[in-house]
Amino acid sequence: MFYIPNGTSSSRLLVDGPVLSPAGRVIMLYTRFFEFPLARVIELLRRVRERVEDARLLVVGRGFFGEEETLLREAQQAGFGQAVEYAGWVDPEELPQAFARAQVAIYPFDDTLLNRTKCPVKLLDLLTVGVPVVAEGVGEIREAIRHAETGWLVEPGDVDGFAAAVVKFLQDGALRERIGRGAAEYMRRERSWDRLAERVEQAYAANLT
């Protein structure tokens, strides 16, 4: 058996290098909503805003069952609805402009059997364009993100650790730039479809000799 993970293509996202140094304290959630409980995002934002009062959440993506409406409603009930902006579904050619607004992205991910088997393309998109990502280390996420080199991993369900990492990225521009560049370079070097195709060819060659 020879396993190939999902790959990435910078041409699909119309970028030649990492997107870096946006203005504002913007956290991005790029999602379809079904891999984590919404309450975790609300609690995470609450804890971040306790330390970074002007932090905002930019949500890109659409749920299958109106989860975005629930998220906005719960944010209002928690008292910081004005800090959440919902961009909705964004066409691929417009994603770089959306990504460019974020200082850091979050990737919440429940530790479930199903999630352990996934290789999330949305995470790869963020890494490809150099958005620094804080993610819960479940399954393939631990392969795509090398902790403190191409992103930042926290233990699944550790909301305190997650919030502390997000605050660190919001406050440390040098860290954001280093991690963002590391992610973009790693994705081009190791996870481009051209590179993965070479590995498949090598595997076939090795098994035919």
Secondary structure, 3 states (H helix, E strand, C coil): CCCCCCCECCCCCCCCCCCCCCCCCEEEEECCCCCCCHHHHHHHHHHHHHHCCCCEEEEECCCCCCHHHHHHHHHHHHCCHHHEEEEECCCHHHHHHHHCCCCEEEECCCCCHHHHCCCCHHHHHHHHCCCCEEEECCCCHHHHCCECCCEEEECCCCHHHHHHHHHHHHHCHHHHHHHHHHHHHHHHHHCEHHHHHHHHHHHHHHHHC
